[in-house]
C-alpha cells in the first residue's frame, strides 16, 4: 500500500516552542486580538511532503471546505470569514508552501507548490473526502488547478482569481516595504503597507483598519514564494475546463486586478456549470472588505448571476 506523508498535530497552546514557525515579523508589527483568538482556536496540523512541511489549520465541523489564500498572504486572508463558515463546515485553511508557517516547496515553480499542497490536502482532509474548495487571488488559480486534479472537489469558488490573462486596472504603484522593515522603521512600514492596501487590495479607506494592516504586514514579511509571474502567465480557463463541478467566480466591484464584467462574460459564456458574481463596494480582497456577502456566497445563501452572465 502507498505510504502517506507524516502528519504532526499542533501542540497545546500552553507549549511555547514551535520549531516550524521561523518567519516571525519584528516586534514593531502590531498584533490584533482577533488574530490571537483564531490562532488559539485553530486545530493545527503539519504535514511533511518530501521534506516540505505544510501547515494547515482547521475550525468547526461539518462538510469539508478548503480555503486558499492569495500571494503575499497567509491563512489569515480568511480571518473575517472563519467564524461564520465554521458554523456550517469543517474549514481547512493552509499556509500554502512558501508562505506563513509552511516551508518552501521543492522549487519556485507552480507545479512544485501544487504537488505539496495536493499531497498535504489528501492527508489532512482525506483523498476521497468530498470537499468544496475556494481560493483568493493567486490562491484562486491554485484552487482551479487542484480542482482539475481532484475528483472529490464539488463546488469551486474563486475570488478575484489570478491567471485570467485579461485586462487589469491598476490604481497606482505598489511601494517597496523591505527597506523600512530592515531598518526597523515601524512608522514607515505602516505607511507603505497602508498605501499598498489602498492601491491594490481594498477600495474603501475605512477598510484599511489596524487589523488589515497587521495581517498584510505579517503575511508579506513571511512570504518567500514569488507568485507574480505565475499569476500573470494565464492558465485559469484551461484549469476551469478540467473541473466538472459547479463553479462560482467572484470579484469585488472595484477589483484592480481585473475588469469583472468583461471576465465574467469571457469565462462564463456558454458554461452551464459556471456562474459569476460581482460584490458591490469591494476591492480585490473582497472576503475581507465585504465579509458577510462572501460568507453568504460560500455558504450558498448569497445571490448568484445566471450562467454566462
C-alpha positions in Angstrom: 0.0 0.0 0.0 1.3 3.5 -0.7 2.6 5.4 2.3 1.2 8.8 3.3 3.4 11.7 4.4 3.6 12.0 8.2 1.2 14.3 9.9 2.1 16.2 13.1 -0.7 17.6 15.3 -0.5 21.0 16.9 0.8 21.0 20.5 -1.5 22.6 23.1 -1.4 26.4 23.2 0.5 26.2 26.5 3.5 24.7 24.8 5.7 27.7 23.8 8.1 26.1 21.4 7.3 25.6 17.8 10.3 24.8 15.6 8.3 25.3 12.3 7.4 28.9 12.9 10.6 30.7 12.0 9.3 33.6 9.9 8.0 36.0 12.5 7.7 39.7 12.0 9.7 42.1 14.2 8.1 43.2 17.5 7.2 46.6 15.9 4.4 45.0 13.8 1.2 45.5 15.8 -0.8 42.4 16.9 -4.5 42.2 16.9 -6.8 40.4 19.4 -8.8 38.7 16.5 -5.6 37.2 15.1 -4.6 35.9 18.6 -8.1 34.5 19.1 -8.2 32.4 15.9 -4.6 31.3 16.3 -5.7 29.8 19.7 -8.9 28.3 18.3 -7.2 26.5 15.4 -6.6 22.8 15.3 -3.2 22.9 13.7 -1.7 20.1 11.6 1.7 20.0 9.9 2.2 17.6 7.0 5.7 16.8 5.6 5.7 16.2 1.9 9.2 15.2 0.5 10.8 17.4 3.2 8.4 20.4 2.7 6.3 21.0 5.8 2.8 22.4 5.0 0.9 23.9 7.9 -2.9 23.6 7.9 -5.5 24.9 10.4 -9.0 23.5 10.9 -12.1 25.1 12.5 -15.6 23.9 13.1 -17.3 20.7 12.0 -19.4 19.6 9.1 -18.7 19.1 5.3 -15.2 20.0 4.3 -14.5 23.5 3.0 -10.9 24.3 1.9 -9.9 28.0 1.7 -6.7 29.0 -0.1 -5.1 32.4 0.4 -3.5 34.8 -2.1 0.0 35.7 -3.0 1.9 37.7 -0.2 -0.7 36.2 2.0 -1.4 33.5 4.7 -4.4 31.7 6.1 -5.2 35.0 7.8 -6.6 36.3 4.5 -9.7 34.5 5.7 -9.8 35.7 9.3 -13.1 37.6 8.9 -14.7 34.5 7.4 -13.7 31.7 9.6 -16.3 32.2 12.3 -19.4 32.2 10.0 -18.1 29.3 7.9 -17.0 27.2 10.8 -20.7 27.1 11.9 -21.5 25.1 8.8 -18.3 23.4 7.7 -15.1 21.9 8.8 -13.0 24.7 7.5 -9.5 23.8 6.4 -7.0 26.7 5.7 -3.4 26.1 4.9 -0.5 28.4 4.6 0.5 27.5 1.1 4.1 26.3 0.6 6.4 29.2 0.7 4.0 31.3 2.8 3.3 31.9 6.5 4.3 28.9 8.6 4.9 26.5 5.7 8.2 25.6 4.2 9.2 26.5 0.6 8.3 23.8 -1.9 10.9 21.9 -3.9 11.2 24.8 -6.4 9.7 28.1 -7.2 7.5 26.6 -10.0 3.8 26.4 -9.7 3.9 22.6 -10.2 6.0 22.2 -7.0 3.6 24.3 -5.0 0.6 22.3 -6.4 2.3 19.0 -5.6 3.0 19.8 -2.0 -0.4 21.4 -1.4 -2.2 18.5 -3.1 -0.4 15.8 -1.2 -0.8 17.5 2.2 -4.5 18.1 1.5 -5.1 14.4 0.8 -3.6 13.7 4.2 -5.4 16.2 6.4 -8.7 16.3 4.7 -8.7 12.8 3.1 -8.1 11.9 -0.6 -11.7 10.7 -1.0 -13.5 13.2 1.2 -15.9 15.3 -0.7 -14.9 19.0 -0.4 -15.8 22.4 -1.5 -12.8 24.5 -2.5 -12.4 28.3 -2.5 -9.3 30.3 -3.4 -8.5 34.0 -3.4 -6.3 35.8 -6.0 -3.2 33.6 -6.6 -4.9 31.0 -4.4 -7.8 31.1 -6.9 -5.5 29.9 -9.6 -4.1 27.3 -7.3 -7.6 26.1 -6.4 -8.6 25.8 -10.0 -5.6 23.6 -10.7 -6.3 21.5 -7.6 -9.9 21.1 -8.6 -8.8 19.8 -12.0 -6.7 17.2 -10.3 -9.0 16.1 -7.6 -12.3 14.3 -8.4 -13.6 14.9 -4.9 -13.9 18.7 -5.4 -17.6 19.6 -5.7 -18.2 23.3 -5.7 -15.3 25.6 -6.7 -15.5 29.3 -5.7 -12.8 31.7 -6.9 -12.5 35.2 -5.5 -10.6 37.6 -7.8 -8.7 34.7 -9.3 -5.3 35.2 -10.9 -4.3 33.5 -14.2 -7.1 35.1 -16.3 -4.7 36.8 -18.7 -7.1 39.7 -19.2 -7.1 43.4 -18.6 -6.1 44.8 -15.3 -6.9 48.3 -14.0 -4.2 49.4 -11.5 -4.8 52.4 -9.3 -1.2 53.2 -8.5 2.2 51.8 -8.0 3.0 49.4 -5.2 5.8 50.6 -2.9 8.7 48.5 -1.6 8.3 47.8 2.1 11.5 45.9 2.6 13.8 48.9 3.3 11.5 50.1 6.1 11.3 46.5 7.6 15.1 46.1 7.5 15.6 49.5 9.2 13.0 48.7 11.9 11.1 51.8 11.0 7.6 51.0 12.2 6.1 54.2 11.1 7.5 54.0 7.5 6.5 50.3 7.3 2.9 51.1 8.4 2.7 53.9 5.8 3.9 51.7 3.0 1.5 48.9 3.9 -1.4 51.3 4.1 -0.5 52.7 0.7 -0.2 49.2 -0.9 -3.5 48.1 0.6 -5.2 51.2 -0.8 -3.9 50.8 -4.4 -4.2 47.1 -4.7 -6.3 45.3 -2.0 -9.1 47.4 -0.5 -11.4 50.0 -2.1 -12.8 51.9 0.9 -10.2 53.8 3.0 -12.2 52.8 6.1 -11.5 49.2 5.5 -7.7 49.8 5.9 -8.0 49.3 9.6 -5.3 48.2 12.1 -6.3 44.5 11.6 -5.9 44.8 7.8 -2.5 46.4 8.2 -1.3 43.8 10.7 -2.5 40.9 8.5 -0.9 42.4 5.4 2.3 43.2 7.1 2.9 39.9 8.8 1.9 38.0 5.6 4.2 40.0 3.3 7.1 39.5 5.7 6.7 35.8 5.8 6.2 35.3 2.0 9.0 33.6 0.2 7.3 32.1 -2.8 7.2 34.5 -5.8 3.8 34.2 -7.5 3.5 37.4 -9.6 4.9 35.9 -12.8 2.7 32.8 -12.4 -0.4 34.9 -11.8 0.3 36.9 -15.0 1.0 33.8 -17.1 -2.6 32.7 -17.6 -3.9 29.1 -17.3 -7.1 29.8 -15.4 -9.5 29.0 -18.2 -7.8 25.7 -19.0 -7.9 24.6 -15.4 -11.5 25.5 -15.0 -12.4 23.5 -18.1 -10.9 20.3 -16.4 -13.1 20.6 -13.3 -16.6 19.0 -13.7 -18.4 20.5 -10.7 -20.2 23.7 -10.0 -18.1 26.9 -10.3 -18.7 30.4 -9.0 -16.3 33.3 -9.9 -16.5 36.3 -7.7 -15.0 39.8 -8.0 -15.2 42.9 -5.9 -16.8 45.7 -7.9 -13.6 47.7 -7.7 -11.1 44.9 -8.1 -7.9 46.4 -9.7 -6.7 43.0 -10.9 -9.4 42.5 -13.5 -12.4 44.0 -15.4 -15.1 41.9 -13.7 -17.8 42.4 -16.2 -15.5 41.5 -19.2 -14.1 38.5 -17.4 -17.5 37.2 -16.3 -18.7 37.3 -19.9 -15.5 35.7 -21.3 -15.2 32.9 -18.8 -18.8 32.1 -18.2 -20.5 32.5 -21.6 -21.9 29.1 -22.7 -20.8 27.4 -19.4 -23.8 25.9 -17.7 -21.9 25.0 -14.5 -20.2 28.3 -14.2 -21.6 31.4 -12.6 -20.3 34.9 -11.9 -21.0 37.4 -9.2 -19.7 41.0 -8.6 -19.8 42.1 -5.0 -20.6 45.9 -4.6 -18.4 48.1 -2.6 -15.4 45.9 -2.5 -11.9 45.9 -3.9 -9.6 42.9 -4.6 -9.6 41.5 -1.0 -13.3 41.0 -1.3 -13.7 38.5 1.5 -12.2 41.0 4.0 -13.9 44.2 2.8 -17.4 42.6 2.3 -17.1 39.6 4.6 -20.8 39.0 5.1 -21.6 38.9 1.4 -18.8 36.5 0.7 -19.7 34.3 3.6 -23.2 34.0 2.2 -21.8 33.1 -1.2 -19.6 30.4 0.3 -22.4 29.0 2.4 -24.6 29.0 -0.7 -27.1 31.6 0.6 -26.0 34.6 -1.5 -27.2 35.8 -4.9 -25.6 34.4 -8.0 -25.7 35.5 -11.5 -27.1 33.4 -14.3 -24.6 31.1 -16.1 -22.9 33.0 -18.9 -23.6 36.4 -17.4 
